[in-house]
Amino acid sequence: MYKKMYTTYMTILSNDQIQQLNNYSVYTQANGTTLFHGNNVANALPTIKLISSAPNETVAASYFMRRVGMFISMQFYMMTMYDEIWDGPLEQLQFFGTTEYGNKTISTFIPLEYFRDVQENRGVDIQLIWELQCSPIIQQLRSVCSISPLTLWENVFGYLLWHYYMFFENPVLEEKARHDWYLLKDPSIWKAFSSKEYLQFYLKDQNPSELINTTVRTTCCFSKDIPGLQKCGFCPLIK
């Protein structure tokens, strides 16, 4: 179990960093009215269903976890690229309604004051993100609808796969990226909060370059069931 100790040390993000976050629908300035927070996602499922036009709660939960997956993947992107992460409590992880490509959707707002430098022991921060930011949202969604935990975890891993595929192609970042990638899969970290090593199961002992253009998923994310969206490129249904 990770013992959380919030830091008061704030790091300053560059305009490029903020733009990179924005590209994944993660914002450091509120662009709309906050609808709900990371600590009350379970109560927000009807709102998520309404905004996404999902046909049922299961599809709505999976849709929302794909949105959360962009935030989680950008946490690890920022860690490897800049040695910085967002270390705020779940009640400061905020979600608001917006429109992208003509479709109503949900984006993430994270206050800037919770960004800090990564700790020397990088595994500690990786566990923080998995255990205190990602896993609690999955647990909340599963408490209010019937959905496989693997589906929700896989909704995070697809973005992660792309980021580290690109990192491994960058000679400046490759060594650090491979170290972080090892820690992302570390069994000792996963055993602290989960009965299964979902990332290791997803990867099946393969590297990002071997999986990036394959139907790597075991489960369908139901993206095809959301109006305005299509089947994702990793979907096992296209085999």
Secondary structure, 3 states (H helix, E strand, C coil): CCCCCCCCCCCCCCHHHHHHHHHCCEECCCCCCEEEECCCHHHHHHHHHHHHCCCCHHHHHHHHHHHHHHHHHHHHHHHHHHCEEECCCHHHCEEEEEEECCEEEEEEECCHHHEEECCCCHHHHHHHHHHHHHHHHHHHHHHHCCCCHHHHHHHHHHHHHHHHHHHHCCCCCHHHHHHHHHHHHCHHHHCCCCCCCHHHHHHCCCCHHHHCCCCCCCCCCCHHHCCCCCCCCCCHHHC
